[in-house]
């Protein structure tokens, strides 16, 4: 299985980069992982709604270039369905068993995703109603993908 994470922005903090590297290493046993970073747009404080929409549109154009039509696409959105860890593992396993060989996860920028990205996704998921920095969300997503594979393989993992 190939897993691609398409995300807006680069990770600047070393501790996040270290965590991402650790999960990349752990996941290498289970899948081929690719992380694609697209450029984020600077958002001025107090930006008008129209400017925020333009920023989301620009980021969406960059994201949409990387969506593979043969992949199953998850968008991470605050209003998406909230599977638990076992539920996500079952979905990933079911996709693999049905012959799906590529899953893509999309993490938006600080303003979230433009509706064009949401429409291109097969499923919107949320990890919480809370808002997280997109750099931290990348680490959380990687941990949950790793946990999913441990569950699928029947391997122990701390709860």
Secondary structure by P-SEA (a helix, b strand, c coil): cbbbbbbccccccaaaaaaaaaaaaaaccccbbbbbbcccccccccccaaaaaaaaaaaaaaaaaacccccbbbbbccccccccaaaaaaaaaaaaaacccbbbbbbbccccccaaaaaaccbbbbcccccccaaaaaaaaaaaaaaaaaaaacccccc
